[in-house]
């Protein structure tokens, strides 16, 4: 069975340690084992038996937008078939629609936003023009539901789903791993919203993890590990421990992601 890991982050080698240290500090972790280089990503996925992955850029300032998008586009181009990429926007970046167009022209497959680290509400009107342009073209993946903040609360994501019904929205971490009931309440019935499994299994019981998978169902789910935060092989093992049919497992691990990425 082919596997696509839909949620990963990478950093240029010269700043990788600094970047992962900053991520660890944001989440109050100790020093992270992995540094998020491309070589480390590919090695980790090869060991786990994962064929293809999607990497995401996050711009924490407006001037970073084009830089990080150029970087992930270059990585995806140099690793065709093994790595696909989503670009980033920033709420204070002026030419958002033009940058989405540029991302598409470079082969990027969508846009990823991290409202909590970027410090904006996901339903901020400054993003509406970009969301509108993205409808029917590329998906929007959103970090979702950190209990410490309101920026990415599932009710805000629901608002985006309803305002832009032709925009495919992907709520990371089951639409909010730390506010589970709220994520299910607000996002389960939104037909244009999928969720990924990343950064969840290590925080819940196996039973709760399985419950979330069965609640959203195989048609709404994308497998993701959130590399380099967690051990890729361990994340896959936890997913494989959930009782699913072969058809359900294949949809979550490969088919759903392949359709989004337009992999034939």
C-alpha positions in Angstrom: 0.0 0.0 0.0 1.4 3.4 -1.0 1.5 6.1 1.7 1.4 9.9 1.5 2.3 11.8 4.7 0.3 15.0 4.2 1.8 17.2 7.0 5.5 17.9 7.4 7.8 20.9 7.9 11.3 21.4 6.6 14.0 24.1 7.0 17.2 25.1 5.2 20.1 23.3 6.8 21.8 26.4 8.0 18.8 27.5 10.1 17.2 24.1 10.8 18.3 23.8 14.4 17.3 27.4 15.2 13.9 26.9 13.6 13.1 23.6 15.4 14.3 25.1 18.7 11.8 28.0 18.1 9.0 25.5 17.4 9.9 23.6 20.6 9.8 26.8 22.6 6.4 27.7 21.2 4.9 24.4 22.3 6.9 24.3 25.6 8.8 21.2 24.5 12.4 20.3 25.4 14.9 20.3 22.6 13.5 18.4 19.6 15.4 15.4 18.4 15.0 16.1 14.7 16.0 19.3 13.0 13.8 19.2 9.9 16.3 19.1 7.1 15.3 17.7 3.7 17.8 14.8 4.1 16.4 14.0 7.5 12.9 14.1 6.2 13.6 11.7 3.4 15.6 9.3 5.6 12.8 9.3 8.2 10.2 8.5 5.7 12.2 5.8 4.0 12.7 4.1 7.3 9.0 4.3 8.0 8.0 3.0 4.5 6.3 6.2 3.4 6.5 6.9 -0.3 5.5 10.5 -0.7 5.1 13.6 1.6 3.8 17.1 1.6 5.8 19.9 3.2 4.4 23.2 4.4 5.9 26.6 4.7 5.0 29.1 7.4 5.9 32.8 7.1 6.0 34.6 10.5 6.6 38.0 8.9 5.4 39.5 5.6 8.9 39.7 4.1 9.3 35.9 4.7 6.4 35.0 2.4 8.2 34.9 -0.9 11.4 33.5 0.6 9.8 30.5 2.2 7.6 29.8 -0.9 10.6 29.9 -3.1 12.4 27.5 -0.8 9.7 24.8 -0.6 9.0 25.1 -4.4 12.7 24.4 -5.0 12.7 21.4 -2.7 9.6 20.0 -4.4 11.1 20.6 -7.8 14.4 18.8 -6.8 12.5 15.9 -5.3 9.7 15.4 -7.8 7.4 12.5 -6.9 8.8 12.3 -3.4 8.0 15.7 -2.0 5.1 18.1 -2.8 4.7 21.5 -1.1 2.2 24.1 0.1 3.1 27.7 0.2 2.4 30.3 2.9 0.8 33.8 3.2 0.9 36.4 5.9 -2.0 38.6 7.0 0.1 41.7 6.4 1.6 40.7 3.1 0.0 43.1 0.5 -0.2 41.1 -2.7 -1.8 37.9 -1.4 -3.7 36.9 -4.6 -0.7 37.6 -6.8 1.4 35.4 -4.4 -1.2 32.6 -4.6 -1.0 32.8 -8.4 2.8 32.7 -8.2 2.7 29.7 -5.9 0.5 27.8 -8.3 2.8 28.7 -11.2 5.7 27.2 -9.2 3.8 24.0 -8.8 2.8 24.4 -5.1 -0.3 22.5 -4.3 -2.0 24.7 -1.7 -1.5 27.2 1.0 -0.8 26.5 4.7 -1.5 29.0 7.5 -0.6 28.8 11.1 -2.8 31.4 12.8 -1.4 30.8 16.3 2.3 31.5 15.4 1.3 34.1 12.8 -1.0 35.8 15.4 -4.2 36.4 13.4 -7.7 35.1 13.4 -8.2 32.6 10.6 -11.4 34.4 9.7 -9.6 37.8 9.5 -11.0 39.8 6.6 -7.5 40.5 5.4 -7.4 36.9 4.0 -10.8 36.9 2.3 -9.6 38.0 -1.1 -7.0 35.2 -1.2 -9.5 32.6 0.1 -12.0 33.6 -2.6 -9.4 33.3 -5.3 -8.3 29.9 -4.1 -11.8 28.5 -4.5 -11.8 25.6 -6.9 -8.0 26.0 -7.5 -6.0 25.0 -4.5 -6.8 23.9 -0.9 -6.2 25.8 2.3 -4.6 23.8 5.2 -5.0 25.4 8.6 -3.3 24.7 11.9 -6.3 24.2 14.1 -7.6 24.4 17.6 -4.7 25.0 20.1 -6.5 25.3 23.5 -4.2 28.3 24.4 -5.5 30.6 21.7 -8.6 31.5 19.9 -7.0 32.3 16.5 -7.7 29.0 15.0 -10.8 27.8 16.9 -12.9 25.4 14.9 -15.9 27.8 14.9 -13.7 30.3 13.0 -12.7 27.6 10.5 -16.4 26.7 10.1 -17.1 30.4 9.2 -14.5 30.1 6.4 -16.0 26.9 5.1 -19.4 28.6 4.9 -18.2 31.8 3.4 -16.2 30.1 0.7 -18.0 26.8 -0.1 -15.8 26.0 -3.0 -12.6 26.2 -1.0 -11.3 22.9 0.2 -10.3 23.5 3.8 -8.1 21.1 5.6 -8.1 21.3 9.4 -4.9 20.0 10.8 -4.8 17.9 13.9 -8.4 16.6 13.4 -9.6 20.2 13.2 -8.2 20.9 16.7 -6.6 18.2 18.8 -6.9 20.1 22.1 -10.5 21.0 21.6 -11.8 17.7 20.3 -15.5 18.1 21.0 -15.5 21.5 19.5 -13.7 20.4 16.4 -16.3 17.6 15.8 -19.2 20.0 16.6 -18.2 22.7 14.2 -16.5 20.8 11.4 -18.0 17.4 11.1 -20.9 18.5 8.9 -18.9 20.9 6.7 -18.7 19.1 3.4 -15.8 21.2 2.1 -13.6 20.5 5.2 -11.2 17.6 5.6 -8.9 17.0 8.5 -5.5 15.4 9.0 -4.3 13.0 11.7 -1.1 14.9 12.7 0.0 15.8 16.2 -2.8 13.8 17.8 -2.0 10.2 18.6 0.7 11.1 21.1 -1.6 13.2 23.1 -4.6 10.9 23.3 -5.4 7.3 24.3 -5.4 4.8 21.4 -9.2 4.5 22.0 -9.7 8.3 21.5 -7.5 8.4 18.5 -9.5 5.5 16.9 -12.7 7.3 17.9 -11.7 10.4 16.0 -10.8 8.5 12.9 -14.1 6.7 12.8 -16.1 9.9 13.7 -14.7 11.8 10.7 -14.5 8.7 8.4 -12.2 7.6 5.7 -13.5 10.1 3.1 -12.6 13.1 5.3 -9.2 12.1 6.5 -5.5 12.6 5.5 -2.7 10.9 7.2 0.0 13.2 8.6 2.9 13.0 11.1 3.9 16.6 11.6 7.6 15.8 11.0 10.0 16.9 12.6 8.0 17.2 15.8 7.4 13.5 16.1 8.9 10.2 15.1 7.5 9.3 11.7 7.7 5.6 12.1 6.0 5.7 15.5 3.2 7.9 14.2 2.5 5.4 11.3 2.5 2.5 13.8 -0.1 4.2 15.9 -2.3 4.8 12.9 -1.9 1.2 11.7 -3.0 -0.1 15.1 -6.5 1.4 14.5 -8.9 -1.2 13.3 -9.9 -0.3 9.7 -10.7 -2.1 6.5 -8.1 -2.2 3.8 -10.3 0.2 1.8 -10.6 2.7 4.6 -6.9 2.5 5.4 -5.9 3.1 1.7 -8.2 6.1 1.4 -6.7 7.8 4.5 -3.1 6.8 3.7 -3.1 7.5 0.0 -6.1 7.9 -2.2 -7.6 11.1 -0.6 -4.2 12.8 -0.7 -3.4 11.7 -4.2 -6.7 13.2 -5.4 -5.8 16.6 -3.8 -2.3 16.5 -5.2 -3.6 15.3 -8.6 -1.3 12.2 -8.6 -2.5 9.8 -11.3 
